[in-house]
Amino acid sequence: MAASALAAGLGPLRLGPSRGLRGRAVPRGPSAHGRGLPAPVVLGRSATACSRTEAPGSDLYCVELLRKRDYEGYLCCLLLPAEARSSAFALRAFNVELAQVKDSISQKTIGQMRMQFWKKAVEDIYSDSPPHQPVAIELWKAVKRHNLTKRWLMKIIDEREKNLDDKAYRNIKELETYAENTQSSLLYLTLEVLGVRDLHADHAASHIGKAQGIVTCLRATPYHISRRKVFLPMDICMLHSVSQEDFLRKNQDKNLRDVIYDIASQGHLHLKHARSFQKSVPVKAFPAFLLTVALDDYLEKIQRVDFDVFHPRLQQKNTLLALHLYIRSWKKRY
C-alpha cells in the first residue's frame, strides 16, 4: 500500500544513506518550504461542525499544497500508515502556510497579522470551532483524532513570527533554537499522530529537527543571496573572516567554503546523535524520521562539490528520492 501511494507521488528530489564525517567528509540531505501559494485566509465563518460537505476538498488542498511547496514532506507523508497520513498532511500544510508568510509580505506588520490569524485559529481549533480555512479544518480534524499537544503548534507560530525580522542568526545556537521550535516541534506532533510518546523518540526528533533547520538554511542561501540577504550564523562567518558582502559577491575562496563546511558539519553531527538513539526508539516512530534521507542527500552532495553552496549541482532534483525513501522505510531505519 505504501508503495502504491508513493508511486502516485513519484517526482524529482533527492536522497541516499549517510556516510561518516571523516576529515572534510559530510553526509547529505535537504528540505525547503517554498514561498508563494497565497493562503486563503478567511477570518469570518466558523466551521464548528466542519463536515466534508462544509469544506469540500480541504484534505486535497493540503495534499496539493505539500506537493507544490514541500515535495520531500509530501513523499514522506505518503509512506506513513494510512490512519496517520491525512493528519500528517495537515500538520505539514500548516507548517508550509507559516513558512511562506515571510517571503510573501512586504511589511512585517502584515506578517504579524497573518501569524495572529493562525494563533487565533489554533485557539479556536482547541475550542472546537475552527475557521473555515482548508488547512485549519484539516488541522482541527487531526487534533481531534490524535489529541495533539497545543504547545507544539503555538511554538511553531511564535518562532516563525520572531523570524519575520530579516536578521542573520547571531550564532549557530540561535539557528538551532529556531530549528528546535519549528522543525523539531513538527516532528513531535508527527510522533503523536503515529501514537508514539517516547523520550528516546523525542530526543531523536530534537536532533533531526535541528539538522533539518541547518540544512534548510544552507539550501536557501542561494535564494536569499538573490534577494541580497544573508542569514548564515554570524559567529561562524566571523571565525573565518567572511563578511556578508563576500557571500553577496559569491566569492569562491576557501574561507567561504570553510563557513559552509562548519555549518554542514553541525547538521551532520545532529543526524549522528539522532541515530545513536536508534536501538531505543520504537520502530513505530521511524516513519516520522524518513526526511533524514533527504538531509543525508544534501549533505553528501555539498561535500562532493567541496562545500560550494552556490554549485548548480545542488539545485538539481534527485529523481530517485521516492525510491530511496521507500527502501529506507522498508528497512525500518532512519
MIGUVO-408527 format. One record per residue (C-alpha): y, z, x. Coordinates in pm, 1 decimal, m for minus. Example, Ala and Ser with C-alpha at 12.3 -4.5 7.8 and 13.67 -1.06 7.14 Angstrom:
# residues 2
    north       up     east
   m450.0    780.0   1230.0
   m106.0    714.0   1367.0
This chain:
# residues 334
    north       up     east
      0.0      0.0      0.0
    237.4     86.8    279.7
    152.3   m241.3    447.7
    229.2   m442.8    136.2
    553.1   m253.4     78.5
    656.0   m317.2    435.5
    560.6   m681.8    420.2
    815.2   m724.2    143.7
   1083.4   m596.6    376.3
    989.0   m782.4    692.1
   1302.0   m885.9    873.4
   1480.3   m859.4   1206.9
   1515.9   m548.2   1414.4
   1364.2   m353.2   1699.1
   1100.5   m124.2   1830.4
    836.2     m5.1   2076.0
    672.0    304.4   2224.8
    877.4    513.6   2462.0
    836.0    535.1   2835.7
    920.4    818.1   3065.9
   1256.7    857.1   3229.8
   1190.2    808.9   3595.9
   1479.5    755.9   3829.0
   1710.8    544.8   3615.5
   1446.2    471.8   3355.5
   1506.5    545.2   2989.8
   1324.4    457.7   2664.2
   1453.5    271.0   2363.4
   1598.5    273.1   2006.4
   1889.5    220.3   1753.3
   2028.7    281.7   1410.3
   2352.9    166.0   1268.8
   2506.2    245.3    943.3
   2712.0    m50.9    865.3
   3051.3    m84.4    719.9
   3165.6   m275.2    417.4
   2993.8   m289.4     78.9
   3261.3   m117.7   m127.0
   3130.4    184.7   m308.7
   3151.8    159.9   m685.4
   3324.8    492.8   m726.8
   3368.5    570.8  m1094.1
   3516.3    912.2  m1142.3
   3517.5    930.0  m1516.7
   3191.0    938.1  m1707.6
   2921.2   1193.2  m1660.1
   2559.3   1083.8  m1662.8
   2410.3   1406.8  m1783.9
   2102.7   1250.8  m1931.6
   2101.8    975.8  m1668.8
   1812.5    782.5  m1806.1
   1732.0    437.4  m1676.3
   1892.4    290.6  m1985.0
   2222.0    458.6  m1895.5
   2221.4    341.6  m1535.1
   2014.8     24.7  m1514.4
   1936.8    m76.0  m1159.5
   2065.6    235.6   m983.5
   1740.8    254.7   m786.0
   1762.3   m112.7   m692.3
   2125.8    m64.3   m591.8
   2019.2    198.0   m336.0
   1740.9    m21.1   m201.2
   1972.6   m320.1   m164.5
   2245.7   m109.3     m4.8
   1999.5      6.3    259.4
   1854.7   m338.8    314.2
   2202.7   m470.1    392.5
   2359.3   m174.0    572.6
   2077.8     30.9    726.1
   1788.9   m207.2    773.2
   1594.3     22.7   1001.6
   1622.4    306.0    749.8
   1516.2     60.8    479.2
   1196.8    m27.6    666.5
   1120.7    338.2    735.8
   1158.4    424.4    366.8
    907.2    153.6    275.9
    646.6    335.3    484.5
    691.3    670.2    311.7
    439.5    786.8     49.9
    508.9    622.3   m285.5
    608.6    950.5   m450.1
    878.4   1010.5   m186.4
   1011.9    658.5   m148.4
   1278.5    643.5   m420.9
   1422.5    981.0   m320.3
   1437.6    877.2     44.9
   1619.7    558.7    m54.0
   1868.6    771.1   m248.4
   1931.5   1002.2     47.5
   1982.8    718.8    291.8
   2204.3    531.6     46.9
   2414.3    847.8     15.1
   2442.9    856.9    394.2
   2547.5    491.2    407.3
   2811.8    544.6    137.9
   2965.7    818.0    352.2
   2921.2    638.5    684.5
   3103.8    326.4    573.3
   3411.3    512.6    447.4
   3571.2    539.8    791.4
   3561.5    166.2    859.9
   3674.6     64.3    512.6
   4003.3    256.3    496.0
   4346.7    201.9    644.8
   4471.9    556.5    585.4
   4298.5    886.9    645.9
   4412.4   1023.7    308.9
   4217.0    751.4    128.7
   3906.6    851.9    321.4
   3964.2   1216.1    231.6
   3988.5   1119.7   m136.0
   3653.3    942.2   m115.7
   3496.3   1239.7     56.7
   3639.3   1463.6   m214.1
   3473.6   1242.6   m473.5
   3137.1   1296.0   m304.7
   3190.1   1670.3   m271.3
   3256.3   1691.5   m643.2
   2965.6   1455.6   m711.0
   2726.6   1687.8   m526.9
   2863.0   1988.7   m714.9
   2815.1   1800.5  m1041.7
   2465.1   1692.9   m940.3
   2364.8   2055.9   m897.1
   2526.3   2131.9  m1233.1
   2301.1   1864.8  m1383.7
   2597.5   1641.1  m1465.5
   2621.6   1364.5  m1201.5
   2894.9   1099.4  m1213.2
   2799.5    758.0  m1343.3
   2763.6    603.3   m998.2
   2434.4    445.1   m881.4
   2383.5    646.3   m563.1
   2491.7    971.6   m728.9
   2247.4    913.4  m1014.4
   1956.6    847.7   m778.0
   2055.7   1147.5   m567.4
   2054.8   1362.1   m882.1
   1701.1   1246.1   m958.3
   1593.9   1330.7   m601.8
   1748.3   1678.3   m622.2
   1570.1   1749.9   m949.6
   1241.5   1608.5   m824.9
   1229.6   1790.0   m490.6
   1468.8   2084.2   m527.1
   1671.9   1961.7   m229.0
   1891.7   2204.3    m37.1
   2255.5   2157.0   m132.7
   2379.7   2288.0    202.4
   2249.5   1985.5    393.9
   2421.9   1739.6    160.7
   2753.1   1922.1    192.3
   2719.2   1940.6    570.8
   2688.1   1563.4    589.8
   3002.8   1517.1    380.9
   3203.2   1779.7    570.5
   3112.3   1635.6    909.8
   3185.2   1278.7    802.3
   3523.1   1394.4    674.0
   3607.5   1562.9   1005.1
   3513.3   1239.7   1179.8
   3775.6   1037.8    991.0
   4009.8   1106.8   1283.6
   3994.0    825.1   1537.5
   3935.0   1050.8   1835.0
   3684.1   1029.7   2116.3
   3431.7   1310.5   2144.1
   3564.1   1563.2   2394.8
   3218.0   1619.3   2537.2
   2852.7   1538.1   2477.7
   2810.6   1869.0   2294.6
   3066.6   1760.6   2035.2
   2876.2   1436.6   1979.4
   2552.0   1632.4   1942.9
   2712.4   1866.9   1689.4
   2826.6   1568.1   1485.0
   2475.8   1419.8   1502.6
   2314.1   1751.2   1407.9
   2532.3   1789.7   1099.0
   2481.6   1430.3    984.4
   2159.8   1270.7   1111.3
   1958.1   1591.8   1151.3
   2070.1   1715.5    808.3
   1947.8   1387.4    661.3
   1610.6   1442.0    828.9
   1586.8   1799.1    695.4
   1635.3   1657.0    345.8
   1375.6   1386.0    408.9
   1128.0   1654.7    513.4
   1195.3   1834.1    184.5
   1128.4   1509.5     m2.0
    792.4   1494.6    177.0
    719.8   1853.0     75.4
    748.3   1983.0    432.5
    929.6   2308.2    503.9
    817.8   2396.2    852.6
   1001.7   2545.4   1150.5
    842.4   2313.6   1408.6
    922.5   2008.9   1196.5
   1282.2   2130.5   1169.3
   1307.2   2166.4   1547.3
   1176.8   1812.4   1593.0
   1418.4   1684.0   1326.8
   1709.6   1851.9   1502.3
   1637.4   1676.0   1831.2
   1560.7   1339.1   1670.4
   1884.4   1355.7   1472.8
   2080.0   1424.3   1790.5
   1906.7   1136.1   1967.0
   1991.6    909.8   1675.4
   2356.7   1013.7   1684.0
   2376.1    941.6   2056.3
   2207.3    602.7   2022.8
   2428.6    511.3   1728.1
   2735.9    596.7   1935.2
   2615.5    367.2   2214.8
   2517.5     84.7   1981.1
   2852.6     96.5   1804.4
   3052.4     84.9   2128.3
   3097.7   m297.3   2138.3
   3216.5   m292.5   1776.4
   3456.5     m5.9   1843.5
   3587.9   m180.4   2154.8
   3660.0   m489.3   1944.7
   3890.3   m263.6   1742.1
   4047.9   m116.9   2057.8
   3877.0    220.1   2012.2
   3652.9    425.8   2239.9
   3452.7    722.6   2109.3
   3225.8    794.2   2407.4
   3229.4   1157.2   2530.7
   3535.0   1212.0   2749.3
   3369.0   1466.7   2978.6
   3112.5   1211.8   3098.4
   3379.2    942.7   3136.6
   3590.3   1179.1   3346.2
   3289.0   1277.6   3555.0
   3255.7    914.8   3665.8
   3631.4    845.2   3682.7
   3613.6    595.2   3398.4
   3909.3    555.4   3163.5
   3917.8    425.4   2808.6
   4102.9    123.9   2942.7
   3804.0     42.4   3165.8
   3588.7     15.9   2855.2
   3850.4   m183.4   2667.0
   3855.9   m433.1   2955.3
   3474.0   m435.1   2952.7
   3452.5   m366.9   3322.2
   3107.7   m416.9   3469.9
   3133.6   m176.9   3762.8
   2876.7     88.4   3849.7
   3083.0    383.4   3725.7
   3096.6    247.5   3373.7
   2720.7    191.7   3372.6
   2673.0    544.9   3503.8
   2856.6    677.5   3198.2
   2621.2    485.6   2968.9
   2320.0    597.2   3173.1
   2413.2    964.4   3138.7
   2463.4    935.7   2763.4
   2141.8    736.9   2713.6
   1951.0    989.2   2924.6
   2065.9   1267.7   2694.9
   1931.9   1073.5   2397.3
   1600.0   1026.0   2575.1
   1584.6   1396.0   2655.3
   1620.1   1485.2   2287.2
   1334.6   1249.8   2197.4
   1122.1   1410.6   2466.8
   1197.0   1757.0   2327.4
   1114.9   1639.3   1974.2
    777.4   1508.7   2089.0
    697.1   1835.6   2262.2
    650.5   1980.4   1910.8
    418.2   1700.0   1802.1
     99.2   1909.9   1804.9
    263.4   2180.4   1595.0
    438.4   1958.0   1341.8
    242.2   1895.8   1018.1
    112.4   1539.3   1002.1
    272.9   1517.4    659.4
    612.8   1528.4    832.8
    552.4   1235.6   1068.7
    677.6    961.5    830.5
   1021.4   1125.6    833.3
   1043.0   1059.6   1206.8
    948.7    690.7   1216.3
   1301.5    596.9   1319.6
   1212.9    714.5   1671.4
   1053.9    370.5   1706.7
   1395.7    206.3   1681.6
   1555.4    465.8   1909.1
   1291.2    403.3   2174.2
   1353.0     31.5   2143.0
   1726.4     51.4   2205.8
   1696.6    292.1   2497.3
   1438.0     72.0   2665.2
   1649.0   m237.9   2609.1
   1959.8    m81.2   2757.2
   1755.3     30.0   3056.4
   1635.9   m327.4   3109.3
   1994.8   m455.9   3120.0
   2089.5   m181.0   3367.5
   2292.1     14.6   3111.8
   2536.7   m265.7   3040.1
   2638.4   m157.7   2689.7
   2802.2   m498.1   2627.7
   2498.3   m709.3   2717.6
   2425.5   m973.9   2448.8
   2055.5   m884.6   2451.1
   2137.7   m550.1   2292.3
   2277.2   m729.2   1987.4
   1958.6   m928.4   1927.8
   1736.1   m824.5   1640.1
   1381.7   m715.9   1710.6
   1176.1   m929.0   1475.1
    869.1   m714.4   1544.3
   1025.6   m386.5   1436.2
    849.8   m380.0   1099.5
    512.5   m436.4   1265.6
    572.5   m168.6   1527.6
    683.2     77.6   1261.2
    364.6     12.4   1067.8
    149.3     61.2   1378.2
    324.1    389.0   1461.8
    279.2    501.6   1101.2
    m90.0    409.4   1108.9
   m139.1    602.6   1433.5
     34.1    904.8   1277.8
    266.9    955.5   1572.0
    641.0    971.8   1618.8
